[in-house]
Amino acid sequence: MPHSANLNSLRIAFLVHAVVDYTVGLPLFFAPAYFADLAGMPEAPIVLLRLVAAALFGIGGISFLVRNEPKKVFVALLRLKLIWSGVAIIALGIALATSPFNLIMTSAFILFILFFLMWTAFLVHR
């Protein structure tokens, strides 16, 4: 399991992850049409964007709720975060490879890669 310094870093990472998820999720949920236009995808189904926001709320919410839990709670959640970010990387990679350049999608792709690498490092060094 993570030692004390690593656990403190992981707690901070979970809190940052919650903030990022809610920062993206709130406008995606409450203003999906605006977000879709901003992302260059005005044809994106509103319900789909709200479902993505719901996933962000769930993952970010659990990150916030467990940030002060004992060490043993983090391994399962790190695996969940690896699955979520890994599949998101694949989905965004396919989208980027099959559509014109999109700055928001590219930024999301890079962000998911960074989170995936961070979660992997925490899991490996537990």
LOPAMAR-407423 format. One record per residue (C-alpha): x, y, z; residue in one letter. Coordinates in steps of 0.25 Angstrom, whole numbers, plus 5000, padded with zeros to 4 digits. Last residue first. Layout:
N
+------+------+------+----+
:    u :    v :    w : aa :
+------+------+------+----+
:    X :    Y :    Z :  A :
...
+------+------+------+----+
This chain:
126
+------+------+------+----+
:    u :    v :    w : aa :
+------+------+------+----+
: 5007 : 5006 : 4985 :  R :
: 5017 : 5010 : 4974 :  H :
: 5011 : 5003 : 4963 :  V :
: 4997 : 5008 : 4966 :  L :
: 5001 : 5022 : 4968 :  F :
: 5009 : 5022 : 4955 :  A :
: 4998 : 5016 : 4947 :  T :
: 4988 : 5026 : 4953 :  W :
: 4998 : 5037 : 4948 :  M :
: 4999 : 5031 : 4935 :  L :
: 4984 : 5030 : 4933 :  F :
: 4982 : 5044 : 4938 :  F :
: 4992 : 5049 : 4928 :  L :
: 4986 : 5041 : 4916 :  I :
: 4972 : 5046 : 4920 :  F :
: 4977 : 5060 : 4920 :  L :
: 4983 : 5058 : 4906 :  I :
: 4971 : 5052 : 4900 :  F :
: 4962 : 5063 : 4906 :  A :
: 4971 : 5074 : 4900 :  S :
: 4970 : 5067 : 4887 :  T :
: 4955 : 5067 : 4888 :  M :
: 4955 : 5082 : 4892 :  I :
: 4964 : 5085 : 4880 :  L :
: 4957 : 5078 : 4869 :  N :
: 4965 : 5073 : 4857 :  F :
: 4956 : 5067 : 4847 :  P :
: 4950 : 5053 : 4849 :  S :
: 4954 : 5039 : 4848 :  T :
: 4967 : 5038 : 4856 :  A :
: 4962 : 5048 : 4867 :  L :
: 4950 : 5040 : 4869 :  A :
: 4957 : 5027 : 4870 :  I :
: 4967 : 5033 : 4880 :  G :
: 4956 : 5039 : 4888 :  L :
: 4950 : 5025 : 4890 :  A :
: 4963 : 5019 : 4893 :  I :
: 4967 : 5029 : 4903 :  I :
: 4953 : 5028 : 4909 :  A :
: 4955 : 5013 : 4910 :  V :
: 4968 : 5015 : 4918 :  G :
: 4963 : 5027 : 4926 :  S :
: 4951 : 5019 : 4931 :  W :
: 4959 : 5006 : 4933 :  I :
: 4970 : 5013 : 4940 :  L :
: 4961 : 5021 : 4949 :  K :
: 4954 : 5008 : 4953 :  L :
: 4967 : 5002 : 4956 :  R :
: 4971 : 5014 : 4965 :  L :
: 4958 : 5012 : 4972 :  L :
: 4961 : 4998 : 4976 :  A :
: 4975 : 5002 : 4980 :  V :
: 4970 : 5014 : 4988 :  F :
: 4961 : 5008 : 4999 :  V :
: 4973 : 5001 : 5006 :  K :
: 4980 : 5013 : 5009 :  K :
: 4969 : 5018 : 5019 :  P :
: 4959 : 5029 : 5015 :  E :
: 4962 : 5044 : 5014 :  N :
: 4960 : 5045 : 4999 :  R :
: 4949 : 5036 : 4998 :  V :
: 4937 : 5046 : 4996 :  L :
: 4945 : 5055 : 4987 :  F :
: 4949 : 5044 : 4977 :  S :
: 4936 : 5037 : 4978 :  I :
: 4930 : 5050 : 4973 :  G :
: 4940 : 5052 : 4962 :  G :
: 4936 : 5038 : 4957 :  I :
: 4921 : 5039 : 4958 :  G :
: 4921 : 5054 : 4954 :  F :
: 4929 : 5051 : 4942 :  L :
: 4920 : 5039 : 4938 :  A :
: 4908 : 5048 : 4940 :  A :
: 4915 : 5058 : 4931 :  A :
: 4917 : 5048 : 4920 :  V :
: 4902 : 5044 : 4922 :  L :
: 4899 : 5059 : 4920 :  R :
: 4906 : 5059 : 4907 :  L :
: 4899 : 5047 : 4902 :  L :
: 4886 : 5053 : 4906 :  V :
: 4889 : 5066 : 4898 :  I :
: 4892 : 5058 : 4885 :  P :
: 4905 : 5064 : 4878 :  A :
: 4901 : 5071 : 4865 :  E :
: 4907 : 5084 : 4870 :  P :
: 4921 : 5077 : 4870 :  M :
: 4931 : 5088 : 4869 :  G :
: 4935 : 5087 : 4884 :  A :
: 4929 : 5101 : 4887 :  L :
: 4916 : 5097 : 4880 :  D :
: 4915 : 5084 : 4888 :  A :
: 4918 : 5092 : 4901 :  F :
: 4907 : 5102 : 4897 :  Y :
: 4897 : 5091 : 4894 :  A :
: 4901 : 5083 : 4907 :  P :
: 4899 : 5095 : 4916 :  A :
: 4895 : 5089 : 4930 :  F :
: 4902 : 5076 : 4929 :  F :
: 4914 : 5079 : 4921 :  L :
: 4915 : 5092 : 4928 :  P :
: 4916 : 5084 : 4942 :  L :
: 4924 : 5072 : 4937 :  G :
: 4936 : 5080 : 4932 :  V :
: 4939 : 5087 : 4945 :  T :
: 4933 : 5075 : 4953 :  Y :
: 4943 : 5065 : 4947 :  D :
: 4955 : 5075 : 4948 :  V :
: 4951 : 5078 : 4963 :  V :
: 4949 : 5063 : 4966 :  A :
: 4963 : 5060 : 4960 :  H :
: 4970 : 5070 : 4968 :  V :
: 4964 : 5064 : 4980 :  L :
: 4968 : 5050 : 4976 :  F :
: 4982 : 5055 : 4973 :  A :
: 4983 : 5062 : 4987 :  I :
: 4979 : 5049 : 4993 :  R :
: 4989 : 5042 : 4985 :  L :
: 5000 : 5051 : 4989 :  S :
: 4997 : 5049 : 5003 :  N :
: 4997 : 5034 : 5001 :  L :
: 5011 : 5035 : 4994 :  N :
: 5016 : 5043 : 5006 :  A :
: 5010 : 5032 : 5016 :  S :
: 5014 : 5020 : 5009 :  H :
: 5005 : 5014 : 4998 :  P :
: 5000 : 5000 : 5000 :  M :
+------+------+------+----+
